[in-house]
């Protein structure tokens, strides 16, 4: 917090200590800087003029999002129960007090003033509130979340104006002023924040450490290979190499665990969001969350917010019926949307389901006919249901804040595939719709099969590999090349043709991959090995080719191209259609 002397002068430094609840951040002393603040935040005292607050703003946003989630949860409990018990009320007040203090310290006056108004409302007895107070608190929580996200960024001015409007609307109501039911600050014992063993580590530092681990693993692999060469019989050296490799494996597991965050980080904002979307649609709905403690890689958690948001909105807009329709069908007036997270081995399973009307297959088929989709593509119920994943497909013909904008479930599926995951749609027997997402626990280190094809070192994530087969011969069906894999005939995929590389030599093997119910057999001259790869994104200045998900750098500077199974299968399908 801000250090002041007896006369209230700003001290020349800030002391930041770790604390639960998001009050104080970091550790140690941050010296004053003569450089003026470059970010467009409000400057209310000498602090903003003499400190470079950009790093603190980022920390503030991260903590404030969690605090707004807790405020949302408190408001939902208040709506459900009609009042907050003493413990819940004190918890909300502590959260608000911390958020207000942090915002004031950073000169974010609009956030500070709005939170102060909410404090006054929470301190008052809800029985004294005028009609509409709770609704305005929910509206203000939405504006507060946007203001937190915009703090220190170009949209700040607009977001802060909207938050100021929300504050004035709240203060106009009776029963929410400081004098109404004023109870003072929380008791000192309640306000004291517990110490925590949580350390905030900049994500880029973990990435750097992970790169070091990858290089260490590469070097030990090279050492092991050198020792295996003829003439190398140093038993002690072999044992040392094995010990180094074991240590590197332990280090890798530690680093990966540091990257994991609970799903609560993503799911906490959804109860309030669902309520707002349902209200805008004239519907009633509640959200059930299960498995919030399930952990995923931070980069996965960050990327999941948008797809999950779309699925929740889709459940309310297309699934949950209006209250009177539900009552006539013998259902409760309010619909239910559930998000369940669980870990299954080295993967995370997410289920988003609702108890609404389910898929309107007749409406889907009618819309498909309007778009000129062949009847053969929707012959079965499963085929018709799969149409919702086509680009731009929507049964809504009018644009609303939720639907009809041409951004459909195909965007959600692409987002999940970018995380090396899968998205499936299931029809619930008891009614409603279920979307199932399966994701790797981490996207940083990927167990992969490495092989050589068309002169290039390629890798396929092991989770997508069904088997490898020796190519003793290739069959043809029409103009399509196929190979037999177990009891199936699988289309042959030649990387040199898919990626426009020079013609490859005769392939001796095929790597059979399967994704989303489809398969391909990728030709390979040689199977190299199976190893864990530290996968990096294609550099921003490069153009990512379809079928390529990333690269892994070898100790000598060479690269392994990591393939995306789903995109390779699609590329091969398009290539076959072009040849037919």
N, C-alpha and C positions, 0 to 999 in steps of 0.2 A: 504494500500500500504506500501511499504518499507520505514521506517523512517531513514533518513540519516542526519548527522550534516553538518556543513558548509564544512568540509573537505571530506565529502563523506563516513565517517565511518558508519558502520552498527550500529544502535541503539540496545540496549539490549532487546527490546521488540517490538511487533507489535501491533498497535492499529487498530482494525477491526470494522468498523461501517456499518450498513445496508445501502445499496444504490441500486437504480434501475439500471438495466442493468448488474448486476452481477459483479461489480467491486470489492467491498470490502465485506467481509463475516463476519457473526457472530457479536459479540459485546464484548467490554471489552478488557482487555489486556491479551496476551498469553505470559507467561514468557519464558525466554530462558531455554533450557534443556541441560545438559551436555551429555546426551545419544546420540550417533551417530545415524544418520538416517538409518533405517534398510531396507527401500525400495530402489530398484535400480533406483534412479533418478539421473540425471546429477548433479554434484556438482560444481558450478561455482564460489561460493564465500563463505565467512565464515558463511553465514546464513545457508546453507545446512549442515554445519558441527556442528553447535551449537544448532539447533532447531530440535525437533521431528515434522516433517511436515506431518505425515500420516493422521491426521484428516483434515488438510487443503487440502491435495491432493484430498480427497474424496469430499470436498466442491467444489474444483476447477472443478473436473470432472462434477459435477451436473450442475454448472453454465455454463461451457464451452460448454456443449451439446446444451443448449439453444442458445448460441452465434453462434455456427456453423449452427444451424437451421436458424438464421437470415441472416447469410452470404449466405446460399443456396437460401433463398428467394430473396435476392438482386441480385444474379447472374441470377436467373430465370427471374426477371423483366428486367435485362439488356439484356438478350437474346431476350426477347419478344418485348421490346420497342426500343432497340438499344442504349439506354442511361439511366442514372438515373437522376431524377430531383434533385434539390438541397437538399430537405429534406431527400429523400431516401439515397442520397450519403452521407450526413452528418451522418445519422443513421448508415450506414454500417461502416463508419470510426470510429465512437464512439465505436461500438461493437468491431472492430478490435483493437482499441487502448486499450480498457479494457482487452481484451483477451491477448494481447501482454504483458501488464504490469503484469497481474496475473501470466502468465507463467514465466516471468523473475523473479518475486519475489520468485517463488518456484524452481528456478534453472532448469526449463524445456526449455533448450536452443533451441532444435529443433523446438518446437512449437513457441517460441518467434521469431526465425529467419524467419520461414516460414510466420507467420502472418505479419511480417514487410515487406516481399517481396510483399504480397498481398496488404498491405496498399499503397505501391508505385504504384502498378498497378491501384488501384482504384483512386488514386489522379491524375493519368494521364488521358488525354482525350482518350476515347475508339477509337476515329477516328484515333489516332496515333498508335494503337496497330497493331502488325504484325498478319498475318493470323494464326489462331490456338490458340491465347491467351485465349479466353474465354473457349475453350475446356480444356486447361491446368488448368485453374482456377477451372473448375468443377472437373477434376481429382484430383487436389490438395485438394479440399474440402472433397473428399472422404478419402484421406490419412490423412487429418487433423482430421476428425471424429474418425478414427481408432486410431490415436495417442492420442487423448483425452481419449478415452475409455481405452487405455493401460497404461496411465500415472500412475506410481507408482506400476505397476503390472509386472509379469514376461515377458509378450509379449512386454514390452516397447522398448527394444533395436531394435527389428526388425521393429516395427511400426515407430520409430524415424528415422531409416535408410531410410525407404520408403518415409517419409516426407522430409528428406533432399534431396533425389533424385527429388522429386516434386519441391522443391525450386530451385534447380539448373536448371531444365528444364524450369521453369518460368523465371528465371533471364537471360537465354540465349536469350530470345525474345527481339526484339526492342520495345521501347515505354513503358517499364514497370519499368525502373530504377528510382531512386529517383529524378534525375535531369530532367526527362521527365515530364513536366507539374507539377512540384513541387508546391504545394500550401500551404505547412505548415500544422500544426495541425488544427483541427476544431476550429472555433471561440470559445472563452472562454465561451460565453453564451450558445453555442450549446453543448460544451463538458461537461458543468456542469450537473451532473446527479440529477434528481429529487429525493426527499426523498420518501420513500415508507413505507406503513404500513404493508408490508409483513414480517412475521417473520418465519425464517426457523427453524422448530422443528424436532429434530431427530426422525425418525419413531419409534424406539424402545421405546421412551418415551410415544408416543401415545398408543402403544400396552400395556404398563404397566398401563397407566391411564385407558384404556379400560377394562383391567382385573379387576381393582379396581371397576369400574362401575358394571361389571358383578357380582362380589362378593356382592356389596351393594344391587343389585337387588335381589340376592339370599337370603340375610339376611332379607330383608323386606318381601319377600314372606314367609319366615319361621315365621317371627313375625306375619304376618297377619293370617297364619294358626293357630298359637298358640292362638291368641285372639279369633278365631272362635270356640275353643274347649268349651265344656260344662263348665259352672262355670266362664267363663271369660266374664264379663259384663262391663268392664271399657270403657265407651264411649270415654273418653279423650284419652285413649291409642289407640283406633281404629282410631280416627281422626289424631293422631300423626303418626301412621303407614301409613295412606293414604297420609299425607303431605310429609313424607320421600320418599314414592314411587313416588309422583309427581316430587319431586326435583331430584330423581335419573333418571327419564325419561328425564327431561330437560338436565341434565348433559350428559346423553347418546347422545341426539341429538347434543349437542355442540361438543362432542368428535367425533362423526361421521362426522360432517361438517368439522372438522379440517383435517380429513383424505382424503377429497375430493380434487381432482386436475382436471383442465380442460383437455379435450381430446387433446387440442393443444399440450400438453406435449408429446403426442405419435405421433400425426399426422404431426408435424412440419417437420420431416425428410423425409417425403414421396415424396414431389414434386421433389426434386433432385434425390432421389432414382429411381423414376419412369422414369425420363429422362435417367438415366444411363442404366437401364435395357432395355428400348426401343431402345436405341442407339446400345447396344450390339446385339440386335436381328434384327437390320436393319429396325426398325420401327419408326414411329413418334407417340407420345402420349402426352397428357396433363392430369393433375390431377385437379379435382374440389373437394374442401373441403368445407363442410357445417357443422355447429354445433360445431365448435372447442371449443366454450365456455361451452358445455355440460360437467358436472362434474361426475366423477366416483371415486370410492375408489382407493387410490394410489396403493395398491397391485394389483388391477384389471388392472389399467393403465399399470403398469410395465409388467404384464403377457400378455397383449394384443399385444405388439409390434411384437412378433414373428408370431402369427397367422395372423395379418394384413399384415405383410411383405409377407407371403406366398400367401395370397389372391391377393395382388397387382401384385406380380410376375406371378401368375397363369393367371391373367387377360391379361397381356401383352403377355405372351408366348402362351396361348391357345385361347385367345379371339380376341385381336386386330390383324387385318390382315396387311400385308405389304402395303405400300402406293399405289403402282400401282394396287393391287387387290381392295383396297377400292375405288380408282378412277373409275375403271371399273364397280363397283357396284353402282356408283352414290353417294358415300359417300365422306366426306372431307378426305384429305390425312392423317390427324392426327386423331388417335383414342382418345376417352375420357374415362377415368376411374374416377369414383366419389366415394368418401367416405362421407357418411352423418351420423351424430350422433344426437340423440334426446333423450329426457327423456319422458317416458310414465309411469306416476305413480311412483312406486317404482322400475322401471326397466329402463335400458338404451337400446336403439335400435340402432344398427350400420348396415348400408347398404353399401356393396361394390359392385358396378355394372360397367359394361362396355358396349360400343356400338359396340362390335365386332361381330363375326360370330355366336356366340351362341354355344350351346353344339352340338358337332358332334356325334349325336346318332348312326349313322352307324359305325363310327370308334370305339365308345365305345362298341357296340355289337360285332364287329369283334375282338376286343382285348379280350373281355370276353370269346368268343368262344375259342380263343387261350389258355386262362388260364383254360379252362375246366369248366366254370361256366354254370350251367344248363340253358336251354332256358327259363324255367319257371320263372327264376329270372330276366328276362329282357323283359317280354311280353309286358308291356305298356311303354310309354315314361317316366312315372314317375319312374318305376322300373329300366329302363336303366340309367336314370340320377342318381339314388341313388347308382349305382355301383361305381361312382367316390369316394365314401367314404370308399370303401373296402380297407383294409390294403395293401399297396404296389401297388395299381392299378394305372396305368398311360398308356395313349395312346402313349407316347413317348417311342421309343425303343432305341434311342441313348441318351447317357448322355451328357448334356450340363451344363453350370453354373447355369441353372435355373431348368431344368427338367430331368426326366429319372433316378433320383438317388434313387428311391424307398421310398422317403419321400413324401407322398401324402396328400390328404385332410383329410384322417383319423386322421393324427396327429393334424391337425387344429381342427377337431371336438373334439378330446380328450382334447386338451388344453382348449377349450371353456367349455366343460363339467366339467373340473376341477375347473372352476370358477362358477359352478352351473348355467351355461348358456346353450343356445341352438343355433345350427347352421342349417339353412335351405337353400336349393338351389331352386331358382325360375327361370323360363325361361321368359324373357321379350317378350311381344307381339311385340314390335317394334324392336326386335333383340337384341342380346347380352345376358349376364348372370347376375343374381343378387344373391348375398349371403346376408342373413339376420342373424345377430347375436342379440340375446336377452340375457341381463345380469342383475342380481340384482344390484341395485345402490351401495350396500355395501355387502361385504362378511364377515364382522366382526361380525355383529349381525343378526341373522336369525330368523324371525318368524317361529315357528315350532309347529307341533302337537306331543306331547309326549305321548307314550303308552308303555305298558308292554307286552312283548312277549317272551316266552321261559325263563321266569324269569329275563330277562334283560330289563332295561329302554332304549327304543329306541326313536328316534325323526326323523321326516320327514319334510323337509322344506314345509311350508304351500303352497307355490307357486306350488308344485307338487301334492298336495292332491286334488283329485276331489271330494270325499265324503267318509264318513264312513258308513258302513252298519252292521246291526246285522246279525250274522250267524245263521239263523234258519235251514239251511240245505245246503249241498254242492252237486252240480251236477257233473257228469262226462261225458266227451266226449272222447271216447276211453279210454286211461289211464290217461287223464289230468283232474284234479279237476278244476272246474270253479264255479264262483258265478255270480248272476245277479246284474248288476249295471245299473240302469235305463233301457235302452233298449239293453244293451250289455251283452254278456257273457265274463267275465274277468278271466284269469287264476289265480288260487290261488297260493300265494307264502308263504311258511312256513319258517320263519327265522331259526328254529332249523335244518331243512334239508339243507338250503342254506349254513349255516355257520358251520355245523358240531357240533352243540350244543346238549346237552342231550334232549331227546324227551320232548316236551312241553305238558302241560295239554290242555284239550279241549278249543279251542278258542271261544270266545263269539262275537267277532267283526272282521271286516276286514277293513283295510285302503286302499282305492282304489287310486292308484297313476297313473299318465299318464305322459309320456315323449317321445317326438319325434314320436307321433302317435301311440305308443304302451302303454299297460297298464298292471298292476298287482294288485292283491288284497292281501295285506300283513296281515296275521293273527295276532290277538291281544287278550290277555286274558282280558285286561282292558285298557280303554282310560283314560289317566291321566288328561291332560289339554293342553291348547294352550298357549305358552309363547315365549318370545324373548330369544334366547340363544346366548351367546358369544361362538362362535365355534373356537376351536383351532385345529391345525393340529396334526396328530399323531406324537409323538416324533420321532426324527431322528433315535434313536436306536431301534424303533419298526418297524414292517413290516405292512404296510397298507393293510388290507384285501380288496379285490374287494367288492364293495357294501358299503364301509364305507368311508365317506368323512371327518370325523373329530370327535372330542369329545367335550363335554361341562362338566365342572367340577362343581359339586354341592357344597354348603357351607360346608357340612359335610365331603367332600373329595370323595364322590362317583362320578361316571361319567355317562353321558348319551351318548350313541353311536348314532351319527348323520349319517343317511343313505343317499346314493346317489340314487335317483330314477332311473336314466337311467341305472346304473350298476346293481341295484337289478333286474330290468326288464330283462336285458341281462342274469344275473345269472340264473334267473328262467327259461328263454327260453332254456338255455343250459342244465339245470337239466331235463327239460321235454323231450328234444331230447335224453338225455342219458337213460331215462326210457322207451322211445318208442321202 
